Amino acid sequence: MKQKDLPIILVVVFISAVLSFIVSRALFSSSSSRRQQVDVVQSISSSFPAPDGRYFNNNAVDPTQLIQVGTNNNTNPFSSSTH
């Protein structure tokens, strides 16, 4: 490549980039397709209403409590030997 070829190549690359940008904006995106409607969401608050009495029972069994059925004398349940 000769020394005078480089500026010509740079000019051609610049002109082709500008032309491709203009043509792609004209063909692929119109101003109406660039606008989109979005739903507006309500802000989140830290206060929660009391749960409905029909579905929430204060006297129900708490599922987070540990329930033990019977006695377990095995201190290492994952060992291969049984006691």
PDB file of N, CA, C and O in Angstrom:
ATOM      1  N   MET A   1       0.850  -1.159   0.000  1.00  0.00           N
ATOM      2  CA  MET A   1       0.000   0.000   0.000  1.00  0.00           C
ATOM      3  C   MET A   1       0.902   1.229   0.000  1.00  0.00           C
ATOM      4  O   MET A   1       1.893   1.303   0.727  1.00  0.00           O
ATOM      5  N   LYS A   2       0.528   2.182  -0.832  1.00  0.00           N
ATOM      6  CA  LYS A   2       1.320   3.392  -0.945  1.00  0.00           C
ATOM      7  C   LYS A   2       0.891   4.409   0.105  1.00  0.00           C
ATOM      8  O   LYS A   2      -0.165   4.278   0.724  1.00  0.00           O
ATOM      9  N   GLN A   3       1.714   5.406   0.289  1.00  0.00           N
ATOM     10  CA  GLN A   3       1.469   6.435   1.295  1.00  0.00           C
ATOM     11  C   GLN A   3       0.220   7.247   0.973  1.00  0.00           C
ATOM     12  O   GLN A   3      -0.490   7.657   1.891  1.00  0.00           O
ATOM     13  N   LYS A   4      -0.063   7.486  -0.276  1.00  0.00           N
ATOM     14  CA  LYS A   4      -1.221   8.312  -0.649  1.00  0.00           C
ATOM     15  C   LYS A   4      -2.532   7.518  -0.664  1.00  0.00           C
ATOM     16  O   LYS A   4      -3.601   8.111  -0.814  1.00  0.00           O
ATOM     17  N   ASP A   5      -2.474   6.225  -0.516  1.00  0.00           N
ATOM     18  CA  ASP A   5      -3.696   5.410  -0.486  1.00  0.00           C
ATOM     19  C   ASP A   5      -4.435   5.512   0.854  1.00  0.00           C
ATOM     20  O   ASP A   5      -5.659   5.387   0.890  1.00  0.00           O
ATOM     21  N   LEU A   6      -3.723   5.731   1.932  1.00  0.00           N
ATOM     22  CA  LEU A   6      -4.332   5.760   3.257  1.00  0.00           C
ATOM     23  C   LEU A   6      -5.366   6.879   3.419  1.00  0.00           C
ATOM     24  O   LEU A   6      -6.457   6.595   3.914  1.00  0.00           O
ATOM     25  N   PRO A   7      -5.098   8.115   3.040  1.00  0.00           N
ATOM     26  CA  PRO A   7      -6.143   9.152   3.182  1.00  0.00           C
ATOM     27  C   PRO A   7      -7.384   8.869   2.329  1.00  0.00           C
ATOM     28  O   PRO A   7      -8.497   9.173   2.756  1.00  0.00           O
ATOM     29  N   ILE A   8      -7.221   8.311   1.171  1.00  0.00           N
ATOM     30  CA  ILE A   8      -8.350   7.994   0.307  1.00  0.00           C
ATOM     31  C   ILE A   8      -9.211   6.903   0.960  1.00  0.00           C
ATOM     32  O   ILE A   8     -10.439   6.979   0.934  1.00  0.00           O
ATOM     33  N   ILE A   9      -8.566   5.901   1.540  1.00  0.00           N
ATOM     34  CA  ILE A   9      -9.295   4.817   2.213  1.00  0.00           C
ATOM     35  C   ILE A   9     -10.056   5.370   3.409  1.00  0.00           C
ATOM     36  O   ILE A   9     -11.210   5.001   3.628  1.00  0.00           O
ATOM     37  N   LEU A  10      -9.430   6.248   4.186  1.00  0.00           N
ATOM     38  CA  LEU A  10     -10.101   6.835   5.346  1.00  0.00           C
ATOM     39  C   LEU A  10     -11.307   7.676   4.942  1.00  0.00           C
ATOM     40  O   LEU A  10     -12.335   7.641   5.619  1.00  0.00           O
ATOM     41  N   VAL A  11     -11.199   8.427   3.858  1.00  0.00           N
ATOM     42  CA  VAL A  11     -12.321   9.230   3.385  1.00  0.00           C
ATOM     43  C   VAL A  11     -13.461   8.327   2.908  1.00  0.00           C
ATOM     44  O   VAL A  11     -14.626   8.602   3.196  1.00  0.00           O
ATOM     45  N   VAL A  12     -13.145   7.282   2.201  1.00  0.00           N
ATOM     46  CA  VAL A  12     -14.166   6.360   1.716  1.00  0.00           C
ATOM     47  C   VAL A  12     -14.858   5.665   2.896  1.00  0.00           C
ATOM     48  O   VAL A  12     -16.079   5.506   2.875  1.00  0.00           O
ATOM     49  N   VAL A  13     -14.118   5.256   3.906  1.00  0.00           N
ATOM     50  CA  VAL A  13     -14.699   4.611   5.075  1.00  0.00           C
ATOM     51  C   VAL A  13     -15.614   5.577   5.813  1.00  0.00           C
ATOM     52  O   VAL A  13     -16.710   5.194   6.223  1.00  0.00           O
ATOM     53  N   PHE A  14     -15.187   6.817   5.987  1.00  0.00           N
ATOM     54  CA  PHE A  14     -16.005   7.811   6.684  1.00  0.00           C
ATOM     55  C   PHE A  14     -17.296   8.098   5.933  1.00  0.00           C
ATOM     56  O   PHE A  14     -18.367   8.137   6.539  1.00  0.00           O
ATOM     57  N   ILE A  15     -17.210   8.297   4.637  1.00  0.00           N
ATOM     58  CA  ILE A  15     -18.400   8.593   3.832  1.00  0.00           C
ATOM     59  C   ILE A  15     -19.353   7.398   3.822  1.00  0.00           C
ATOM     60  O   ILE A  15     -20.567   7.583   3.914  1.00  0.00           O
ATOM     61  N   SER A  16     -18.834   6.192   3.712  1.00  0.00           N
ATOM     62  CA  SER A  16     -19.716   5.017   3.703  1.00  0.00           C
ATOM     63  C   SER A  16     -20.371   4.815   5.064  1.00  0.00           C
ATOM     64  O   SER A  16     -21.517   4.370   5.130  1.00  0.00           O
ATOM     65  N   ALA A  17     -19.676   5.130   6.145  1.00  0.00           N
ATOM     66  CA  ALA A  17     -20.281   5.005   7.475  1.00  0.00           C
ATOM     67  C   ALA A  17     -21.411   6.006   7.646  1.00  0.00           C
ATOM     68  O   ALA A  17     -22.470   5.658   8.167  1.00  0.00           O
ATOM     69  N   VAL A  18     -21.203   7.235   7.218  1.00  0.00           N
ATOM     70  CA  VAL A  18     -22.253   8.260   7.337  1.00  0.00           C
ATOM     71  C   VAL A  18     -23.447   7.893   6.462  1.00  0.00           C
ATOM     72  O   VAL A  18     -24.589   8.010   6.905  1.00  0.00           O
ATOM     73  N   LEU A  19     -23.212   7.462   5.258  1.00  0.00           N
ATOM     74  CA  LEU A  19     -24.308   7.087   4.362  1.00  0.00           C
ATOM     75  C   LEU A  19     -25.070   5.867   4.894  1.00  0.00           C
ATOM     76  O   LEU A  19     -26.298   5.831   4.820  1.00  0.00           O
ATOM     77  N   SER A  20     -24.372   4.888   5.417  1.00  0.00           N
ATOM     78  CA  SER A  20     -25.071   3.708   5.942  1.00  0.00           C
ATOM     79  C   SER A  20     -25.892   4.069   7.175  1.00  0.00           C
ATOM     80  O   SER A  20     -26.965   3.503   7.384  1.00  0.00           O
ATOM     81  N   PHE A  21     -25.408   5.001   7.994  1.00  0.00           N
ATOM     82  CA  PHE A  21     -26.172   5.446   9.152  1.00  0.00           C
ATOM     83  C   PHE A  21     -27.447   6.161   8.714  1.00  0.00           C
ATOM     84  O   PHE A  21     -28.516   5.911   9.271  1.00  0.00           O
ATOM     85  N   ILE A  22     -27.348   7.032   7.739  1.00  0.00           N
ATOM     86  CA  ILE A  22     -28.525   7.769   7.252  1.00  0.00           C
ATOM     87  C   ILE A  22     -29.532   6.834   6.605  1.00  0.00           C
ATOM     88  O   ILE A  22     -30.732   6.953   6.852  1.00  0.00           O
ATOM     89  N   VAL A  23     -29.071   5.920   5.793  1.00  0.00           N
ATOM     90  CA  VAL A  23     -29.974   4.993   5.104  1.00  0.00           C
ATOM     91  C   VAL A  23     -30.630   4.039   6.105  1.00  0.00           C
ATOM     92  O   VAL A  23     -31.817   3.745   5.971  1.00  0.00           O
ATOM     93  N   SER A  24     -29.895   3.554   7.093  1.00  0.00           N
ATOM     94  CA  SER A  24     -30.492   2.633   8.055  1.00  0.00           C
ATOM     95  C   SER A  24     -31.538   3.329   8.919  1.00  0.00           C
ATOM     96  O   SER A  24     -32.550   2.715   9.259  1.00  0.00           O
ATOM     97  N   ARG A  25     -31.326   4.578   9.279  1.00  0.00           N
ATOM     98  CA  ARG A  25     -32.337   5.304  10.051  1.00  0.00           C
ATOM     99  C   ARG A  25     -33.581   5.563   9.211  1.00  0.00           C
ATOM    100  O   ARG A  25     -34.694   5.558   9.738  1.00  0.00           O
ATOM    101  N   ALA A  26     -33.408   5.784   7.928  1.00  0.00           N
ATOM    102  CA  ALA A  26     -34.559   6.033   7.068  1.00  0.00           C
ATOM    103  C   ALA A  26     -35.348   4.755   6.797  1.00  0.00           C
ATOM    104  O   ALA A  26     -36.574   4.800   6.698  1.00  0.00           O
ATOM    105  N   LEU A  27     -34.673   3.632   6.678  1.00  0.00           N
ATOM    106  CA  LEU A  27     -35.350   2.390   6.335  1.00  0.00           C
ATOM    107  C   LEU A  27     -35.921   1.654   7.551  1.00  0.00           C
ATOM    108  O   LEU A  27     -37.047   1.159   7.495  1.00  0.00           O
ATOM    109  N   PHE A  28     -35.175   1.577   8.630  1.00  0.00           N
ATOM    110  CA  PHE A  28     -35.535   0.681   9.714  1.00  0.00           C
ATOM    111  C   PHE A  28     -36.287   1.324  10.865  1.00  0.00           C
ATOM    112  O   PHE A  28     -37.013   0.626  11.574  1.00  0.00           O
ATOM    113  N   SER A  29     -36.147   2.597  11.074  1.00  0.00           N
ATOM    114  CA  SER A  29     -36.820   3.181  12.235  1.00  0.00           C
ATOM    115  C   SER A  29     -37.486   4.494  11.855  1.00  0.00           C
ATOM    116  O   SER A  29     -36.851   5.454  11.419  1.00  0.00           O
ATOM    117  N   SER A  30     -38.796   4.482  12.044  1.00  0.00           N
ATOM    118  CA  SER A  30     -39.527   5.728  11.845  1.00  0.00           C
ATOM    119  C   SER A  30     -39.720   6.383  13.206  1.00  0.00           C
ATOM    120  O   SER A  30     -39.498   5.744  14.235  1.00  0.00           O
ATOM    121  N   SER A  31     -40.121   7.619  13.225  1.00  0.00           N
ATOM    122  CA  SER A  31     -40.262   8.319  14.499  1.00  0.00           C
ATOM    123  C   SER A  31     -41.389   7.724  15.342  1.00  0.00           C
ATOM    124  O   SER A  31     -41.325   7.768  16.571  1.00  0.00           O
ATOM    125  N   SER A  32     -42.412   7.175  14.706  1.00  0.00           N
ATOM    126  CA  SER A  32     -43.509   6.588  15.475  1.00  0.00           C
ATOM    127  C   SER A  32     -43.109   5.245  16.099  1.00  0.00           C
ATOM    128  O   SER A  32     -43.623   4.895  17.161  1.00  0.00           O
ATOM    129  N   SER A  33     -42.219   4.497  15.476  1.00  0.00           N
ATOM    130  CA  SER A  33     -41.814   3.213  16.037  1.00  0.00           C
ATOM    131  C   SER A  33     -40.789   3.374  17.147  1.00  0.00           C
ATOM    132  O   SER A  33     -40.541   2.423  17.889  1.00  0.00           O
ATOM    133  N   ARG A  34     -40.191   4.539  17.280  1.00  0.00           N
ATOM    134  CA  ARG A  34     -39.230   4.771  18.353  1.00  0.00           C
ATOM    135  C   ARG A  34     -39.906   5.197  19.641  1.00  0.00           C
ATOM    136  O   ARG A  34     -39.257   5.249  20.685  1.00  0.00           O
ATOM    137  N   ARG A  35     -41.177   5.500  19.594  1.00  0.00           N
ATOM    138  CA  ARG A  35     -41.918   5.886  20.788  1.00  0.00           C
ATOM    139  C   ARG A  35     -42.757   4.708  21.247  1.00  0.00           C
ATOM    140  O   ARG A  35     -43.379   4.011  20.446  1.00  0.00           O
ATOM    141  N   GLN A  36     -42.756   4.508  22.536  1.00  0.00           N
ATOM    142  CA  GLN A  36     -43.492   3.375  23.082  1.00  0.00           C
ATOM    143  C   GLN A  36     -44.193   3.812  24.355  1.00  0.00           C
ATOM    144  O   GLN A  36     -43.622   4.523  25.182  1.00  0.00           O
ATOM    145  N   GLN A  37     -45.440   3.377  24.503  1.00  0.00           N
ATOM    146  CA  GLN A  37     -46.211   3.688  25.689  1.00  0.00           C
ATOM    147  C   GLN A  37     -45.875   2.680  26.787  1.00  0.00           C
ATOM    148  O   GLN A  37     -45.743   1.485  26.521  1.00  0.00           O
ATOM    149  N   VAL A  38     -45.738   3.160  28.006  1.00  0.00           N
ATOM    150  CA  VAL A  38     -45.457   2.288  29.131  1.00  0.00           C
ATOM    151  C   VAL A  38     -46.492   2.507  30.214  1.00  0.00           C
ATOM    152  O   VAL A  38     -47.080   3.584  30.320  1.00  0.00           O
ATOM    153  N   ASP A  39     -46.709   1.482  31.015  1.00  0.00           N
ATOM    154  CA  ASP A  39     -47.628   1.589  32.141  1.00  0.00           C
ATOM    155  C   ASP A  39     -46.940   2.295  33.293  1.00  0.00           C
ATOM    156  O   ASP A  39     -45.742   2.119  33.516  1.00  0.00           O
ATOM    157  N   VAL A  40     -47.693   3.084  34.012  1.00  0.00           N
ATOM    158  CA  VAL A  40     -47.171   3.765  35.180  1.00  0.00           C
ATOM    159  C   VAL A  40     -47.507   2.915  36.398  1.00  0.00           C
ATOM    160  O   VAL A  40     -48.664   2.558  36.618  1.00  0.00           O
ATOM    161  N   VAL A  41     -46.502   2.600  37.172  1.00  0.00           N
ATOM    162  CA  VAL A  41     -46.702   1.770  38.353  1.00  0.00           C
ATOM    163  C   VAL A  41     -46.823   2.641  39.593  1.00  0.00           C
ATOM    164  O   VAL A  41     -46.269   3.738  39.665  1.00  0.00           O
ATOM    165  N   GLN A  42     -47.559   2.126  40.561  1.00  0.00           N
ATOM    166  CA  GLN A  42     -47.710   2.845  41.811  1.00  0.00           C
ATOM    167  C   GLN A  42     -46.463   2.635  42.657  1.00  0.00           C
ATOM    168  O   GLN A  42     -45.784   1.614  42.543  1.00  0.00           O
ATOM    169  N   SER A  43     -46.176   3.598  43.492  1.00  0.00           N
ATOM    170  CA  SER A  43     -45.000   3.484  44.344  1.00  0.00           C
ATOM    171  C   SER A  43     -45.237   2.442  45.438  1.00  0.00           C
ATOM    172  O   SER A  43     -46.369   2.198  45.855  1.00  0.00           O
ATOM    173  N   ILE A  44     -44.160   1.849  45.880  1.00  0.00           N
ATOM    174  CA  ILE A  44     -44.228   0.815  46.908  1.00  0.00           C
ATOM    175  C   ILE A  44     -44.182   1.490  48.271  1.00  0.00           C
ATOM    176  O   ILE A  44     -43.334   2.345  48.524  1.00  0.00           O
ATOM    177  N   SER A  45     -45.096   1.100  49.141  1.00  0.00           N
ATOM    178  CA  SER A  45     -45.082   1.661  50.492  1.00  0.00           C
ATOM    179  C   SER A  45     -44.685   0.580  51.492  1.00  0.00           C
ATOM    180  O   SER A  45     -44.775  -0.613  51.203  1.00  0.00           O
ATOM    181  N   SER A  46     -44.247   1.012  52.664  1.00  0.00           N
ATOM    182  CA  SER A  46     -43.801   0.054  53.666  1.00  0.00           C
ATOM    183  C   SER A  46     -44.932  -0.397  54.586  1.00  0.00           C
ATOM    184  O   SER A  46     -44.709  -1.244  55.451  1.00  0.00           O
ATOM    185  N   SER A  47     -46.121   0.137  54.426  1.00  0.00           N
ATOM    186  CA  SER A  47     -47.237  -0.265  55.280  1.00  0.00           C
ATOM    187  C   SER A  47     -48.097  -1.302  54.557  1.00  0.00           C
ATOM    188  O   SER A  47     -48.393  -1.171  53.369  1.00  0.00           O
ATOM    189  N   PHE A  48     -48.482  -2.319  55.294  1.00  0.00           N
ATOM    190  CA  PHE A  48     -49.316  -3.378  54.742  1.00  0.00           C
ATOM    191  C   PHE A  48     -50.637  -3.405  55.502  1.00  0.00           C
ATOM    192  O   PHE A  48     -50.651  -3.212  56.717  1.00  0.00           O
ATOM    193  N   PRO A  49     -51.726  -3.638  54.820  1.00  0.00           N
ATOM    194  CA  PRO A  49     -52.999  -3.747  55.528  1.00  0.00           C
ATOM    195  C   PRO A  49     -53.064  -5.065  56.296  1.00  0.00           C
ATOM    196  O   PRO A  49     -52.360  -6.021  55.967  1.00  0.00           O
ATOM    197  N   ALA A  50     -53.892  -5.106  57.292  1.00  0.00           N
ATOM    198  CA  ALA A  50     -54.062  -6.343  58.063  1.00  0.00           C
ATOM    199  C   ALA A  50     -54.664  -7.415  57.159  1.00  0.00           C
ATOM    200  O   ALA A  50     -55.510  -7.105  56.320  1.00  0.00           O
ATOM    201  N   PRO A  51     -54.241  -8.675  57.316  1.00  0.00           N
ATOM    202  CA  PRO A  51     -54.779  -9.741  56.465  1.00  0.00           C
ATOM    203  C   PRO A  51     -56.241 -10.008  56.781  1.00  0.00           C
ATOM    204  O   PRO A  51     -56.713  -9.762  57.891  1.00  0.00           O
ATOM    205  N   ASP A  52     -56.936 -10.512  55.788  1.00  0.00           N
ATOM    206  CA  ASP A  52     -58.361 -10.788  55.926  1.00  0.00           C
ATOM    207  C   ASP A  52     -58.575 -11.930  56.920  1.00  0.00           C
ATOM    208  O   ASP A  52     -57.892 -12.952  56.852  1.00  0.00           O
ATOM    209  N   GLY A  53     -59.514 -11.757  57.833  1.00  0.00           N
ATOM    210  CA  GLY A  53     -59.797 -12.753  58.860  1.00  0.00           C
ATOM    211  C   GLY A  53     -60.349 -14.045  58.299  1.00  0.00           C
ATOM    212  O   GLY A  53     -60.279 -15.079  58.964  1.00  0.00           O
ATOM    213  N   ARG A  54     -60.895 -14.016  57.097  1.00  0.00           N
ATOM    214  CA  ARG A  54     -61.416 -15.251  56.490  1.00  0.00           C
ATOM    215  C   ARG A  54     -60.287 -16.199  56.118  1.00  0.00           C
ATOM    216  O   ARG A  54     -60.484 -17.414  56.104  1.00  0.00           O
ATOM    217  N   TYR A  55     -59.099 -15.662  55.815  1.00  0.00           N
ATOM    218  CA  TYR A  55     -57.999 -16.494  55.337  1.00  0.00           C
ATOM    219  C   TYR A  55     -56.869 -16.622  56.350  1.00  0.00           C
ATOM    220  O   TYR A  55     -56.089 -17.572  56.271  1.00  0.00           O
ATOM    221  N   PHE A  56     -56.756 -15.696  57.299  1.00  0.00           N
ATOM    222  CA  PHE A  56     -55.670 -15.712  58.268  1.00  0.00           C
ATOM    223  C   PHE A  56     -56.210 -16.064  59.639  1.00  0.00           C
ATOM    224  O   PHE A  56     -57.115 -15.401  60.145  1.00  0.00           O
ATOM    225  N   ASN A  57     -55.664 -17.096  60.236  1.00  0.00           N
ATOM    226  CA  ASN A  57     -56.117 -17.562  61.537  1.00  0.00           C
ATOM    227  C   ASN A  57     -54.965 -17.416  62.523  1.00  0.00           C
ATOM    228  O   ASN A  57     -53.931 -18.060  62.351  1.00  0.00           O
ATOM    229  N   ASN A  58     -55.116 -16.592  63.545  1.00  0.00           N
ATOM    230  CA  ASN A  58     -54.074 -16.402  64.547  1.00  0.00           C
ATOM    231  C   ASN A  58     -53.828 -17.657  65.374  1.00  0.00           C
ATOM    232  O   ASN A  58     -52.726 -17.830  65.896  1.00  0.00           O
ATOM    233  N   ASN A  59     -54.801 -18.525  65.509  1.00  0.00           N
ATOM    234  CA  ASN A  59     -54.678 -19.712  66.346  1.00  0.00           C
ATOM    235  C   ASN A  59     -54.207 -20.942  65.577  1.00  0.00           C
ATOM    236  O   ASN A  59     -54.213 -22.046  66.122  1.00  0.00           O
ATOM    237  N   ALA A  60     -53.806 -20.772  64.340  1.00  0.00           N
ATOM    238  CA  ALA A  60     -53.378 -21.911  63.522  1.00  0.00           C
ATOM    239  C   ALA A  60     -51.985 -22.381  63.947  1.00  0.00           C
ATOM    240  O   ALA A  60     -51.278 -21.677  64.667  1.00  0.00           O
ATOM    241  N   VAL A  61     -51.604 -23.564  63.498  1.00  0.00           N
ATOM    242  CA  VAL A  61     -50.289 -24.124  63.790  1.00  0.00           C
ATOM    243  C   VAL A  61     -49.253 -23.322  63.013  1.00  0.00           C
ATOM    244  O   VAL A  61     -49.432 -23.045  61.827  1.00  0.00           O
ATOM    245  N   ASP A  62     -48.172 -22.952  63.687  1.00  0.00           N
ATOM    246  CA  ASP A  62     -47.102 -22.192  63.044  1.00  0.00           C
ATOM    247  C   ASP A  62     -46.193 -23.160  62.288  1.00  0.00           C
ATOM    248  O   ASP A  62     -45.527 -23.977  62.923  1.00  0.00           O
ATOM    249  N   PRO A  63     -46.139 -23.099  60.957  1.00  0.00           N
ATOM    250  CA  PRO A  63     -45.339 -24.065  60.196  1.00  0.00           C
ATOM    251  C   PRO A  63     -43.837 -23.844  60.352  1.00  0.00           C
ATOM    252  O   PRO A  63     -43.054 -24.693  59.925  1.00  0.00           O
ATOM    253  N   THR A  64     -43.411 -22.739  60.947  1.00  0.00           N
ATOM    254  CA  THR A  64     -41.982 -22.507  61.104  1.00  0.00           C
ATOM    255  C   THR A  64     -41.425 -23.127  62.374  1.00  0.00           C
ATOM    256  O   THR A  64     -40.210 -23.130  62.570  1.00  0.00           O
ATOM    257  N   GLN A  65     -42.273 -23.644  63.229  1.00  0.00           N
ATOM    258  CA  GLN A  65     -41.815 -24.255  64.472  1.00  0.00           C
ATOM    259  C   GLN A  65     -41.341 -25.686  64.213  1.00  0.00           C
ATOM    260  O   GLN A  65     -41.907 -26.405  63.390  1.00  0.00           O
ATOM    261  N   LEU A  66     -40.296 -26.078  64.929  1.00  0.00           N
ATOM    262  CA  LEU A  66     -39.755 -27.425  64.800  1.00  0.00           C
ATOM    263  C   LEU A  66     -40.714 -28.416  65.458  1.00  0.00           C
ATOM    264  O   LEU A  66     -41.112 -28.239  66.610  1.00  0.00           O
ATOM    265  N   ILE A  67     -41.074 -29.443  64.725  1.00  0.00           N
ATOM    266  CA  ILE A  67     -41.965 -30.479  65.245  1.00  0.00           C
ATOM    267  C   ILE A  67     -41.163 -31.768  65.316  1.00  0.00           C
ATOM    268  O   ILE A  67     -40.619 -32.228  64.313  1.00  0.00           O
ATOM    269  N   GLN A  68     -41.095 -32.345  66.508  1.00  0.00           N
ATOM    270  CA  GLN A  68     -40.345 -33.576  66.703  1.00  0.00           C
ATOM    271  C   GLN A  68     -41.328 -34.698  67.010  1.00  0.00           C
ATOM    272  O   GLN A  68     -42.152 -34.588  67.917  1.00  0.00           O
ATOM    273  N   VAL A  69     -41.229 -35.768  66.249  1.00  0.00           N
ATOM    274  CA  VAL A  69     -42.086 -36.922  66.459  1.00  0.00           C
ATOM    275  C   VAL A  69     -41.229 -38.025  67.068  1.00  0.00           C
ATOM    276  O   VAL A  69     -40.316 -38.530  66.416  1.00  0.00           O
ATOM    277  N   GLY A  70     -41.515 -38.399  68.306  1.00  0.00           N
ATOM    278  CA  GLY A  70     -40.753 -39.450  68.982  1.00  0.00           C
ATOM    279  C   GLY A  70     -39.417 -38.932  69.483  1.00  0.00           C
ATOM    280  O   GLY A  70     -39.128 -37.738  69.408  1.00  0.00           O
ATOM    281  N   THR A  71     -38.594 -39.866  70.003  1.00  0.00           N
ATOM    282  CA  THR A  71     -37.276 -39.506  70.498  1.00  0.00           C
ATOM    283  C   THR A  71     -36.220 -40.004  69.535  1.00  0.00           C
ATOM    284  O   THR A  71     -36.406 -41.015  68.857  1.00  0.00           O
ATOM    285  N   ASN A  72     -35.124 -39.297  69.480  1.00  0.00           N
ATOM    286  CA  ASN A  72     -34.036 -39.667  68.594  1.00  0.00           C
ATOM    287  C   ASN A  72     -32.761 -39.719  69.408  1.00  0.00           C
ATOM    288  O   ASN A  72     -32.283 -38.686  69.876  1.00  0.00           O
ATOM    289  N   ASN A  73     -32.203 -40.907  69.586  1.00  0.00           N
ATOM    290  CA  ASN A  73     -30.983 -41.077  70.356  1.00  0.00           C
ATOM    291  C   ASN A  73     -29.736 -41.015  69.493  1.00  0.00           C
ATOM    292  O   ASN A  73     -28.626 -41.011  70.026  1.00  0.00           O
ATOM    293  N   ASN A  74     -29.879 -40.969  68.216  1.00  0.00           N
ATOM    294  CA  ASN A  74     -28.745 -40.946  67.310  1.00  0.00           C
ATOM    295  C   ASN A  74     -28.229 -39.512  67.204  1.00  0.00           C
ATOM    296  O   ASN A  74     -28.923 -38.637  66.686  1.00  0.00           O
ATOM    297  N   THR A  75     -27.015 -39.274  67.692  1.00  0.00           N
ATOM    298  CA  THR A  75     -26.452 -37.921  67.636  1.00  0.00           C
ATOM    299  C   THR A  75     -25.833 -37.620  66.283  1.00  0.00           C
ATOM    300  O   THR A  75     -25.658 -36.451  65.938  1.00  0.00           O
ATOM    301  N   ASN A  76     -25.503 -38.626  65.521  1.00  0.00           N
ATOM    302  CA  ASN A  76     -24.911 -38.437  64.199  1.00  0.00           C
ATOM    303  C   ASN A  76     -25.779 -39.199  63.198  1.00  0.00           C
ATOM    304  O   ASN A  76     -25.505 -40.370  62.935  1.00  0.00           O
ATOM    305  N   PRO A  77     -26.811 -38.579  62.632  1.00  0.00           N
ATOM    306  CA  PRO A  77     -27.744 -39.324  61.788  1.00  0.00           C
ATOM    307  C   PRO A  77     -27.177 -39.734  60.434  1.00  0.00           C
ATOM    308  O   PRO A  77     -27.767 -40.571  59.752  1.00  0.00           O
ATOM    309  N   PHE A  78     -26.061 -39.169  60.038  1.00  0.00           N
ATOM    310  CA  PHE A  78     -25.532 -39.476  58.713  1.00  0.00           C
ATOM    311  C   PHE A  78     -24.366 -40.460  58.752  1.00  0.00           C
ATOM    312  O   PHE A  78     -23.685 -40.657  57.746  1.00  0.00           O
ATOM    313  N   SER A  79     -24.139 -41.068  59.893  1.00  0.00           N
ATOM    314  CA  SER A  79     -23.074 -42.058  59.970  1.00  0.00           C
ATOM    315  C   SER A  79     -23.576 -43.390  59.429  1.00  0.00           C
ATOM    316  O   SER A  79     -24.782 -43.631  59.370  1.00  0.00           O
ATOM    317  N   SER A  80     -22.639 -44.255  59.033  1.00  0.00           N
ATOM    318  CA  SER A  80     -23.042 -45.532  58.440  1.00  0.00           C
ATOM    319  C   SER A  80     -23.371 -46.570  59.498  1.00  0.00           C
ATOM    320  O   SER A  80     -24.046 -47.555  59.199  1.00  0.00           O
ATOM    321  N   SER A  81     -22.909 -46.374  60.729  1.00  0.00           N
ATOM    322  CA  SER A  81     -23.197 -47.370  61.764  1.00  0.00           C
ATOM    323  C   SER A  81     -24.469 -46.980  62.513  1.00  0.00           C
ATOM    324  O   SER A  81     -24.779 -45.797  62.651  1.00  0.00           O
ATOM    325  N   THR A  82     -25.198 -47.977  62.993  1.00  0.00           N
ATOM    326  CA  THR A  82     -26.408 -47.713  63.766  1.00  0.00           C
ATOM    327  C   THR A  82     -26.143 -48.042  65.217  1.00  0.00           C
ATOM    328  O   THR A  82     -25.337 -48.926  65.505  1.00  0.00           O
ATOM    329  N   HIS A  83     -26.787 -47.369  66.128  1.00  0.00           N
ATOM    330  CA  HIS A  83     -26.591 -47.574  67.562  1.00  0.00           C
ATOM    331  C   HIS A  83     -27.744 -48.316  68.144  1.00  0.00           C
ATOM    332  O   HIS A  83     -27.762 -48.585  69.345  1.00  0.00           O
TER     333      HIS A  83
END
